[in-house]
Structures are given as structure tokens and as C-alpha cells.
Amino acid sequence: MRPGQETLGSTIPCGAAFMAAAETGPDVALREATQRKLRKFERLRGQPVPPGQFWDVVVLTPADGDQEVAYQLQLTRKLQRGELPLGVHYHVFADPTGAKIGNGGSTLCALQHLEEIYGEMWSSFTILLIHSGGYSQRLPNASALGKIFTALPLGDPIYQMLELKLAMYIDFPSHMSPGILVTCADDIELYSVRETDILRFDKPGFTALAHPSDLIIGTTHGVFVLEHSDDSECGDLEYRTCHRFLHKPSVQEMYQASAVRKRNPSPENFASGDLSAQNLHSDIVYTDSLFYMDHNSAKKLLAFYQQLGALTCEIDAYGDFLQALGPGATVAYTRNTANVTREESELVGIREKIFHLLQGMPLNVITLNNSKFCHIGTTQEYLYHFTSDRNLKSELGLFSKAVSIFPGGSECSNETTCVIQSIVESKCSLAPGSVVEYSWLGPDVTVGGNSIISGCHVVSKATVPPSSFLCTLSLKVNGRSVYATMAYGVDDKLKQNVKVLSDLHSLQFCGLEFLACLDLWGLKITEDLFSGNKSSLSLWTARIFPVCPSPNDSVGASLRLLEAVRSRSPFHLTSYELLSIEEMLFYKDVEDMMKWREHLSEEIGLQRCQADV
């Protein structure tokens, strides 16, 4: 299972956070604990780490060879700039070509690579495995360079999700037996415990972190059915055993399995759900985020994978591994494909083999009763957490202006702008609630509220409509260096697809039926309008984005595309070479995009020095 899709009331998007029943203000204990971890990590950046004080191995798992190259290049640059601890083995292991194998399959492949590289040596390692694959269709500014390299408004040099993960888990390796900690690239876990409490990952089998959450949140996550405990006192940290693990259960299933607990008298320690449903708000369940498996368990899974030969279906590291654990586990879940994105004929058989392999192994649980989980995997989550979530900004120490030149900005409103490693010239206008990253916006640029601007260089006069998404990519097309800017509404569903052209009417672009948009752009409705699989037609595969010789021209053309839809006035695209987002990622020029970011960093440093003189 990959965490996501929580509900936190009308003003907070799906996937926002565990904890904080209402706007109770920042949690002081969380802030102090988080800042301590960040300071500890900061001291390690660019320094050799003593044995046993940090991870022996850190593994990233991109989806394919193209992502692997991009990830490896970015890791190399980070190490050269001293942004990561040294003396650690950093690896990038792509999934094999062919069928999608899910994050469970990626886990098995990573184990195989580790044994090939280290032999029996890896049996003594503490390993952090961060699942980082996929093309982030719900947050495409992370698509080209990877969601583990999503920039955060934090640190100098800028933290990306990789640095934050390493910082938040900074205390784990020194209290961990050899084994592997498995996590995902697009979530943030904050927690605080008493000074005398220590998170230990030293028990046989599997150990998972658990967060108290409302029942609505439980329907989109893994839920732990904990064994009964005689200890009635509820501290910040408890070591429990799990009777059974439920994967995205219904509310009824949670009650039937005895997974539901009464809320602790301190409601600020728990997640907010559907406030209109009294029982769903007053009762809680413990939900998952990351898990650890000891070396013996990992070896068992590796032997299974080696015997299998090759995977031809998607395996979920959470749903398919954890549901097999604990004394209450049954084989029934292997036939439940309700939460499967693609149902392959081999899936049930593979699940049954995994169940029998892991059956009887313990699932230990560390309940973190003062914790927060944030998912940063969609445009709405990204905008909320970086501009409006004042609690997270305080607890994590997020800035509204991070390593940027931005004369404006106000902290007095509920929503602020967020500018990350960008230059925003003095007369440029940014409305509240927008995020600008890795961009240079000239004085005649106006950005509407609730928008995301990524990788853009705009020197001409330009107006970005409210709730817009713009992201410029450098491309190498048939040897030519060109640019294209994906542009759409932040609420558009890029993953929604139809199988035939006659169903295109069900797709929406910026609130308008996609067929009407095509008419405004003068584009004919044929299969050639779409790239890739012709039985899966979507905004992701629609060839509607102009290819241009410069970043400025690219943004201008894509803005005219948006304005045509907003004003219902024609802007014909027939004179342009057009690409889909899918094709833009295929042609992406990673080296050039990284040079642009480095150029921005140098220019920001230069302007800062000039301002100090």
C-alpha cells in the first residue's frame, strides 16, 4: 500500500496529514523533535559518517532505465556539492524492463541487486530503501527528475525529499539490527517521543510504524489490528504486536476485525476526518507509513524471488507482504483485487505463494501517538502544505522564501506564496496560495492564486490564470535542443483515461469538456492526437503542448493555449510541433535542466552578494 487520500475537512485536501483534529496550532513537541533531527542531519552533510551512526546503504528505486540515469546524475551532483553524508553506499536500482511489478516487486529486485554487489556482506548492513518510481501523474513537476528529488522550502542548500527522509530517520540506524527499512518518496513523517524513549528496530520479522487516525483515513491505508494490551496508559510510544493487518478496509471491516479504538482524551494528537460523522470522528484506528524487515526475513523473500525467476504482475510491498503476517492472517486477502490498479491473471497465485512464505512471521508495531503524516503526491496536497498549512510550516520549519530572490511576500494572510530557488523580479505579481520553484519570472509577469510554476524562465509580459499548472522541460528531440511547457488546471485529472475516441467527451481540461478544447485549438480528433497506448487516451498522452526554441517562447505558447480555453476564443495549434506529457518525459534533457537549476543557484548567490555590499 502506498499512503494517500486522507480527508481532513473542507479546507484541507485529500492526503493532507494525520493528527490535529482542528486548527489547534503547531505542536511544540513535534517542532522541537523535528528541529533536533534537522540539526543533527545538517552536521552530517558533506562529512564522513562514523560506523553505526547512519545508514550503511541507501537505495532508490526508479521505474525504468531513463529514470535511473536521471537519479544517478542527481545523486552524483549532490555528493559532489556536499549535500549528503559521505561514506554511505548510495544505489539506484531500476525495475527490469517488461511488466510493471509494483513496489513489492521493486523491493525483491533491490534485494537481488544487493546480494549481487555485496554477497554475504549485506547481512550486516542497515539499509534504507526508498520507493521512488512512477511518473507522478498527479504532481507532474516531479515527473521529469523524480519525486524523491522534489524541492522543499527548507534549508540552504535546498532540501529535497531525499534529504528530508534522511533527516527524519536520523535516529533509526543506531538502534536497528541489520535489515531494511522500506518507505515511499512522497510522504513526510514527523513524530515526537519522550527523551527516555527510543525507537528500536531489533526484533525478528517485520516492524511497522503506526499512527492514530480517523476511520475515514483508515479506508485508504493499511490498518493494524493490535493484540490486546494490559497496559492502560497511552504514552507517545508503545511497542505492540499485530494480530492482523488490513489493507484499505471499509469502516465495517475495521469494526468487525476489532481494529477500532476509542480516541485518547487529547484530540490534538489524532487525525481529523469526516466531522459530520460522530462515530467516525470519535473512534480511531492505527494506520501504516513505513516498515522494517530484519535480514532473515529479507533473505527469505530474496530466495522466493530467485526461485520465481521473473515477476509478471504488480506486487504491493504493504498489501501483499504485511497482510500475510500476524497470527490472525488468512489467505482470503489474496483473492481480493478491489484495490489493484491492474489485475493480471498470475496475481492471485503469486499472492498465495507470498502468504505461505511469510505466514506465521511476527508483525511488530511501534505506535507513535504524537505523530504527523503528510502526503505530497498531488497538486492540491503540494499547494496546501507549502502555502496554507501553518502548523506544518512551523513544525518542519518551512519558509515562504527559500534560497530565492523575491522582494515581495507576506506572512500575515492564511495563505502565502512559496518561492523555492527562484528569482522573482520586483514588479512581478504573485497571488497568495501559489508555489514557484526553479524559475525566473520577469517584472511583467502576473501569477494567479493557487498556481504551480516550475522550471519556467519568463522575460516577456505574461499572465498566468488562477489555479494553473506550468512546468517547462528541456528536451532533446532528434538532436535539437528545444523546450515545451505542460500547462493545465491544478484540478485536472491527467490519469483519467478512456478507451475509444467516442468517449473523449468525459475528459475535462481546465473545467471545459476536452472535445471543446480541441475545437478551440483547431485539432482533429484522431488516434494520432495521442501518444502511446491507443486504448488508454488521456490528458497525459494528448499531443497538445507546443515545442519551442526557447523557454520564454514555450511558456508563452502554452499560456495562449490556456487562455483560449478560459476565454472560449480560438488559438490554433496546427502550426506547432506538438508533444504529449508522456513524450516530453521521453525526450527530457536531464543535464540541461540541472544546468538551469545550477545557473539559478549561482545567480541567486551573486545577487545576494551584491545586495550585501
C-alpha positions, -999 to +999 in steps of 0.1 A: +000+000+000+012+035-007-002+061+017-026+088+003-061+101+000-069+111+036-098+135+043-092+164+067-123+186+064-134+210+038-104+233+037-077+206+037-071+184+006-071+147+005-038+132+017-031+162+040-020+148+073-025+126+103-031+145+136-046+178+146-084+174+149-090+211+143-067+241+138-052+237+172-019+253+164+016+239+159+026+211+182+056+223+203+069+188+210+068+179+173+085+211+163+113+206+189+118+169+179+119+177+142+143+206+145+166+184+166+167+158+138+173+185+111+202+200+131+217+165+136+214+158+098+228+192+089+260+184+108+265+152+087+260+169+053+292+166+033+310+148+062+321+112+065+298+094+089+311+072+118+302+035+115+268+026+131+257+062+132+240+063+098+227+040+071+252+017+055+233+016+022+206+039+008+187+026-022+164+045-046+141+025-070+132+044-102+106+029-126+129+024-155+163+029-171+156+066-181+147+075-145+177+055-133+201+077-153+184+109-141+185+097-104+222+087-106+232+120-121+214+139-094+229+118-066+263+123-081+258+161-081+246+161-045+276+142-033+299+165-052+283+195-036+285+181-001+247+179+003+246+143+016+265+124+043+297+107+029+309+072+034+274+058+026+267+034-003+241+051-024+225+030-051+198+034-078+182+002-089+156+004-117+129-022-122+136-047-150+121-039-184+088-055-192+057-058-170+051-034-141+060-051-109+049-026-082+068-015-051+068-051-038+085-063-070+109-033-067+118-045-032+125-080-044+147-067-073+166-044-049+174-074-026+187-093-057+210-063-066+223-060-031+233-097-029+250-094-064+270-064-053+279-073-017+274-111-014+271-121+023+283-087+034+249-071+032+237-094+060+254-069+084+241-037+068+213-013+078+196-004+046+171+024+037+150+015+007+130+044-007+105+035-034+108+064-059+094+050-092+064+062-112+059+093-132+040+113-107+010+120-129-008+138-100+021+161-095+040+164-128+066+189-117+081+159-100+078+137-132+110+146-151+136+144-123+117+122-098+095+127-067+124+118-044+140+150-057+110+172-051+122+205-037+111+217-003+111+253+010+137+243+036+175+245+041+204+261+023+213+244+000+176+235-006+164+202+008+147+178-015+126+149-003+157+127-002+174+149+024+143+152+044+138+114+045+174+110+057+169+137+084+136+124+097+151+089+100+184+101+115+178+082+148+169+049+134+201+032+122+219+033+156+190+013+172+184-011+143+195-047+138+208-055+102+178-053+079+159-030+056+136+000+062+111+004+034+094+037+027+080+058-001+093+090-017+063+113-014+054+114+022+066+131+054+065+115+088+070+137+119+069+123+154+080+131+190+087+108+219+099+113+254+137+117+259+138+083+276+120+066+247+139+050+218+126+037+185+142+003+182+140-019+151+157-050+166+130-077+167+128-107+143+103-104+114+087-072+104+083-040+124+060-011+113+053+024+125+016+031+133-002+064+136-036+070+153-060+081+126-097+086+120-117+058+103-121+076+070-083+078+067-081+041+075-102+033+044-073+044+022-044+030+042-032-002+059-048-007+094-033-027+122-055-050+144-034-049+175-032-077+201-048-068+234-026-049+259-030-049+297-012-015+299-040+011+300-015+040+299-011+055+265+024+071+260+039+088+230+055+055+220+043+019+226+056-014+214+028-037+204+022-068+183-002-070+154-028-097+153-037-090+117-031-063+090-060-049+069-053-033+035-077-003+028-106-018+047-141-005+049-153+011+081-175-020+087-145-043+083-125-022+108-152-027+134-157-064+126-119-070+130-117-052+163-093-027+149-111+004+163-101+021+195-116+050+214-099+083+210-074+094+236-086+123+257-061+146+239-077+151+204-049+172+191-028+141+189-050+125+162-061+130+127-092+148+116-117+130+094-153+135+084-165+159+112-202+153+103-200+116+112-197+115+150-185+079+154-160+082+126-145+112+143-145+099+179-131+065+172-096+058+158-075+031+141-038+027+138-026+032+102+007+025+085+035+045+069+069+026+068+081-008+078+113-026+086+122-063+080+152-080+096+179-096+074+165-131+078+131-120+065+147-102+036+167-134+027+135-154+028+119-130+003+150-130-019+151-168-021+114-167-031+122-142-059+152-162-072+131-193-073+103-175-091+126-163-119+107-132-130+077-113-119+049-105-145+024-088-122+023-059-097+031-068-061+024-043-033+050-042-005+024-032+020-007-050+010+010-083-002+037-086+024+021-072+056-013-089+051+005-123+053+018-115+088+005-120+123-015-149+139-048-136+125-037-136+089-057-157+064-053-165+028-086-148+019-070-114+010-051-130-019-083-132-039-094-096-031-084-075-061-106-045-053-076-022-046-055-034-076-048-010-104-042-038-130-054-073-124-031-098-140-040-135-142-009-145-122-016-121-093-036-144-071-012-173-075+018-151-066+000-136-036-008-171-023+029-181-026+039-150-006+012-157+020+025-192+026+061-180+026+055-153+053+027-170+072+034-171+110+061-144+109+055-117+135+044-081+127+056-059+155+042-024+157+056+008+171+026+031+178+035+068+176+007+086+194+021+121+188+029+119+151+020+135+118+020+120+083+018+143+052+014+131+017+029+154-010+018+135-041-009+156-057-011+193-068-036+201-041-015+185-013+016+203-026-001+237-026-018+232+008+013+221+027+036+247+012+013+277+014-016+272+038-006+246+064+007+269+091+012+241+115+034+220+093+054+252+083+061+258+120+068+222+130+091+214+100+105+250+097+093+256+061+099+290+046+078+311+023+110+322+005+138+296+003+171+303-013+154+329-036+154+365-047+119+376-040+112+412-029+076+405-021+059+380+002+037+385+033+033+362+062+001+379+075-025+361+055-037+325+060-023+317+025+011+328+014+032+324-017+060+299-016+092+306-036+119+279-039+153+286-055+138+311-079+143+347-089+111+368-089+118+403-101+105+433-081+074+442-102+063+406-107+030+399-090+024+366-072-011+360-058-013+341-024-015+303-024+009+298-053+042+279-054+071+289-077+102+266-079+133+267-100+120+296-121+129+332-131+100+355-135+104+389-151+088+422-139+058+419-163+047+385-151+014+381-131+007+348-114-029+340-103-035+323-069-034+286-063-009+280-091+023+260-095+051+274-116+081+251-121+113+254-142+100+284-161+120+313-175+096+342-184+110+375-196+080+387-217+048+401-204+026+371-192-004+364-171-009+331-155-046+324-147-055+313-112-053+276-104-029+269-133+000+245-135+030+254-157+062+233-159+089+238-186+111+209-196+143+210-216+141+185-244+165+168-269+144+159-300+163+144-329+195+162-318+177+195-313+177+214-280+141+226-276+115+233-249+079+225-241+057+236-212+030+214-198+000+236-189-033+227-174-055+233-144-043+222-110-075+202-105-073+184-139-072+146-138-043+137-160-046+099-152-082+096-162-084+077-194-109+064-220-105+035-243-120+050-275-122+084-292-160+085-289-156+087-251-134+118-251-163+139-240-158+125-205-124+142-202-121+177-188-094+203-193-095+234-171-132+228-164-142+225-201-150+194-220-118+183-237-136+180-271-145+216-269-109+225-262-097+205-292-121+225-313-107+258-300-072+246-307-081+235-343-070+199-337-086+170-354-099+141-333-079+111-345-058+084-328-027+103-339-037+130-314-025+107-287+009+090-279+015+056-265-013+030-259-042+038-282-066+021-259-058+044-230-065+080-241-059+108-215-046+143-210-013+127-201-010+112-237-027+141-256-003+158-281-013+194-273+018+211-260+039+233-284+076+227-290+095+260-290+131+271-294+133+289-260+118+286-225+102+320-228+085+312-261+074+278-247+057+294-217+041+320-240+026+294-263+012+272-235-003+303-218-021+311-250-034+275-251-048+281-216-062+315-224-081+301-254-099+277-231-106+304-204-119+329-229-135+304-253-116+320-282-097+301-308-059+296-307-049+271-334-021+248-326-017+234-361+014+254-369+033+239-340+051+206-335+031+192-306+040+167-279+022+149-251+035+150-215+044+113-220+066+123-249+081+153-232+094+129-205+108+106-231+127+134-247+137+152-215+172+166-213+181+160-176+216+176-180+202+208-193+175+210-166+201+206-139+223+232-155+194+256-154+190+249-116+227+254-111+226+287-131+197+299-109+216+290-077+247+309-089+227+339-099+209+340-066+242+338-048+256+367-069+225+389-064+227+382-026+263+392-025+256+424-044+227+432-020+250+428+009+276+452-004 
